[in-house]
Amino acid sequence: MSARGDVPSLMIALKRWLYRWQNGIAGVLLIAAFLAGCRWWPHQALASYKPNSIAVLDEHGRLLRLTLAKDERFRLWAPFDAI
């Protein structure tokens, strides 16, 4: 058999496969689009979920005073790189 004789049968098989699985493929693409949309939708910064304390620093960056947050706890935001 030549390679040219296999191309039409391969195309027919591909069309049958797509026709058979089109609903499943569309469902998977819709779920993936929904999850990607949830991930990239604008949201509040993580630091804004809880009230923070106010830190007063001197000119060298040393802590002078730390006030209580609104819920009477000491909370000072620190980026992940500083932990």
Secondary structure, DSSP 8 states (H G I E B T S, - for coil): --HHHHHHHHHHHHHHHHHHHHHHHHHHHHHHHHHHHHHHS----GGGSS----EEE-TTS-EEEE---TTSS------GGG-
